[in-house]
Amino acid sequence: MALEDEITKAIGAHGMWKNRLRGAIDSGKADANPADVAKDNACPFGQWLHGSTITASMRNGANYNAVKKLHADFHRCASNVMTCVASGKKEQATSLLGGEFSKISGELTNAMMKWKAAGA
């Protein structure tokens, strides 16, 4: 699949995480294992990002490296929110979701859009 298509799908999929985390906070139940959520190579975009179809020249580019780092940060932060939910720390989970998670999510989306606009 082309870079533009992968990024378009990833923006939508990662955007849905805020709703998923909000639902977990509201219900008080983590619907995923935080250790699994932390894995930045398990989601479809992460599998593509870490996979063999990305050329060496693309891997050396600033856009790829920015997205790769922010994608890992995104998963780490989502995992932290799930950990708080699983531990019954609703206020802390809400604070993370509205603060650090929202910041990283926005930065990741912006970086993906920049990469998509650059075409590689």
C-alpha angles and dihedrals in degrees: 000000000000123000092247092052094047092051094046090052092045094052090055095043094048091045089060090059092076090059091045092051092045089053092050091050093048093048094040089229126112106222093195137042108260091221090057092046089053092061107101092190098055102073118078093256092048091050089053093043092052095034133104099255094079112091123235091245091054091049089055092053125105093233094055093047093047092050093045092053095044091046090055090046090050092054092044091052094045087051090052090053091050090048090054091049092049089050094049093248096138097160093050091047091050091049092050092047094051095039125028096014094050091047094050092042091054092047091049092050091049092048092049091049090049090050091047091050090050090052093224 
